[in-house]
Amino acid sequence: MPTHTFTLNGEKVTVEAEDDVRLLWVLRDLLGVTGPKYGCGIEVCRACTSHINGKAFNPCSVRVGDIADDDEVTTIEGLPATADARLHPMQEAWLERDVAQCGYCQPGQIMTAVAKVRQARAEGRDIGDDDLDEIRNICRCGTYNRIREAIVEGARRM
Amino acid sequence: MATHRHAPDRDDAEARSPEDGTSRRRFVGYLLAAPTLVAAAEVGVQAVAAPQAAAAVPSPPQAPELLDLNDLLTLAAKPTANLISVQVHRDGTVSFDLPRAEVGQGITTSSAMIVAEEMDVPLEKVRVTLADARPELLFNQLTGGSNTTISTFTPIRVAAAIARRRLLEAAALELGSAVSELTTRAGAVLSPGGRRVTYGALAEKAASVESKQVSVRLKERSEFKLVGTPQNRLDALDAVTGRKRFAMDLDVPGAAPAMVCRPPTINGKVKSVHNKADVEAMPGITDVAVVSTGVAVRGRTFGQCIDAVRALRVTWDPGTAEGKSDADVLRELRKAEIPLAVPDLGPLTETVDADFTFWFASNSALEPNCAVADVRSNRAEIWSGLKSPVVAQQEIAAKLGLPQSAVTVHVTEGGGSFGRKLFYDAALEAAEISQKTGKAVKLMWHRTDDFRQGRTHPMSTSRVRAAYVPGQVLSYEQRHTSVATDFGHGLGEILTSMAAKLPVGDLTFSETIFTLTQESPYDFGVTTQLLNEADKGFNTGSMRNIYSPNVRCAQELVVDELAKKMKKDPYEFRREFLKDERASAVLEKVAEKGEWGRRMPEGTAQGIAVHPEYHGVVAVLAEIDCRPGTARRDLPDARTGPRVTKVVCAVDVGLAVNPRGLEAQMMGGIMDGIAHALTSSLHLKDGHFLEGSWDNYFYTRQWNVPPELDVIVMPPTTGKPGGAGELGVAAAMAAVACAYGRATGRMPTEFPVGHSGDLGFEPLPTVPPIPQSPTDGLDHAH
């Protein structure tokens, strides 16, 4: 069985798996990293959103064989360390706005939010309503307005 | 946590409460023998709210005004309640094992607040866990009908108050003071001289060596310092760090991923499997087994289970809706409709007639159906988010051929429910797979299965006839006809056991629940709302707020029509005809805050609606923009359409334990209401549902969310908490529908309004039953 090595949440990991197993299952079923959630498996619901080299992506739709040795994968578990803090500013904003209901989509929402803010910054602007409207992550509890408020607040703190 | 001193205990059991003039009762509870202090209470009966009627033509009280579903659930809990208990630990924490399911509604936080309030212990020192199935609780371990806080508020307070009283007694010995001189504050007992002893230090000394009945008085509501204040969720940190553990996140030794290859049509059955050995030989796959619902596969990763499901070649027997499409089911409903029968009201009477269709909808949560099962020859252990764990335990035991006592059922944190987790489909299936493979399994439904074979909110029609003369509505008839709703998750058993106490005569389960929940808030003279059912071929269940969103939506649209016929403003008309002061108060509040009647551009409009249920009442004012520039916004793979631009909601639940949590529940209910009115439905075609993904089933997404949302929690009215989890849905759906009707100039008659238009997506194939995951995710990184 092929062996795969990459950086996960700041640490080098090595795992045995067939090349075409999607990264979500390598994370969850083989490495026990359960922050990224399954909600569809086809890159629609975005519950598994994590970061690769600082960009948001959906591990349900990436083969582990396509992850390179020098790729850095960050899940919600590794997000605080990227800000060198106990919690990332976006997580702090999330707590302040009491966003979570059932909590199932929340890791993916937060990972999307961080990338969305970075993307707007890179384009030289603040995050606005049009950016928020584009977010595809489903929250079936419907805590959408608090998500919007928390992203704006988190951006202010980032 | 502020200091408080209870009214001194007196020998006579009654004292006059200065607050509400009612006598202040002692409540009976228990001290239980345990190494540290354990105090307990039984679930009791709450007073039934008296009906109030005062307006044009008073309607006789409907069943829910006398005894509603919540009274029934509360009453049913009484004879079998047994005990819920709080335990004080040596480290000063207090634990409470809640016999309910947390699925996002915030009951662990609100229950912790109630304990903290009554004990004077800091909120963060209270740990609320979810109880395993406790068969002795029977009906009292069902999470449904928004009943949790209604039925547990007083018992939790009694147990906590007994614990506090016992801590005071132990401290009196310790400090050499009389109990009446002592106060409690922030998890400690204080003497007048300033000495302090913590609850943790008293936990053992206050323990009882025998179990015995004791009585206690509760705090006055005016003494509440925590209940009624906005608090953040206690599980929020776990949620935002990914540490919150759902069923599929548990590490149960030996439990490997499992999925089921399901039939191409609803409830089809396996006839034969053609390539079992080939699939068993696929990478990572350990087992392939035919089960009641399809062909189960077990493997090293879920990804490999997906591959195996897709590789299976199966011949299927027909299902229970074979060949049927939307129009066929609608025809069946039409045949089953009970005729309207307007009483003879004289020649001056006119009528408004209306006829609505509500298409199938899905109650899928984001966490799909899932469960972990470890079945051995003589015992079984199950982990799943379950709202009816006792019934699940009974059914699983029966399926496995084990005694109920040999089946342990753990209730895990649930990733949403919306009615879905009232059933235990995945738990039952996981148990069967574990038994057949002889191995522990972590069973998960694919999203596509969850939509296509999972429970649905049944299709229904609502016919309405209202008869009026100028200034008065003389009669209101509503005939709701629905594909049968399955209540086989324990609620049915409650109804059977309580049949003699019901004010509704000889009705079926569904008819009884309909009659106990549907209540017209308006004085429309002779009011009848009846349910009839047809077609039991679908997997159905309650969806958040059950019948109310559709029934309320139909009624509020007819109310707008009546107002138009009588040349009255829709808001003023409602004010005039509402029966209840609490309903008028929330209606007036949203009209004021939402600037009812403000001038708006053509193609945009306001809608307003009010809904009483769960001992509470809510009003919603919605503004919608149906102009082409908005409705035809182009976002990739997005159902845009008319946008709700603003929602103002006012809610009165009697007493909001946690107003911040209540606001969250209203927000969620509003998002559901918007989806039901405008976008989300299942399309039935040739015996299967076409929707198979979240980009097919159009639940509210960020592009549909109202940018302006204002939820107003009304000050306490009844002083007792009502239900919150489902309360917001019906009024939101109705207000959006009314706004849509006013913006477009015609009353919508089918829901969601876009159902019969463009499908808006390319349906996934039914064979294989689930789609393969893409491989181009890195190309979309952003």
Interface residues (C-beta under 8 A of the other chain):
Chain A: A17 E18 D20 V21 R22 L23 L24 W25 V26 R28 D29 L30 G32 T34 G35 P36 K37 Y38 G39 C40 G41 I42 E43 V44 C45 A47 I52 N53 K55 A56 F57 N58 P59 C60 S61 V62 R63 D66 T75 I76 E77 P80 L87 Q91 W94 L95 D98 V99 A100 Q101 C102 G103 Y104 C105 Q106 P107 I110 A115 Q119 D129 L132 D133 E134 I135 R136 N137 I138 C139 R140 C141 G142 T143 Y144 N145 R146 I147 R148
Chain B: V103 G104 Q105 G106 N232 R233 D235 A236 L237 D238 A239 V240 T241 G242 R243 K244 R245 F246 M248 D249 D251 P257 P283 G284 R300 T301 F302 G303 Q304 I306 S364 A365 L366 E367 P368 E413 G414 G415 G416 S417 F418 M444 H446 R447 L635 R660 A664 M667 G668 G669 I670 M671 D672 S693 W694 D695 Y699 T700 R701 Q702 W703 V705 P706 P707 L709 I770 P771 S773 P774 T775 D776 G777 L778 H780 A781 H782
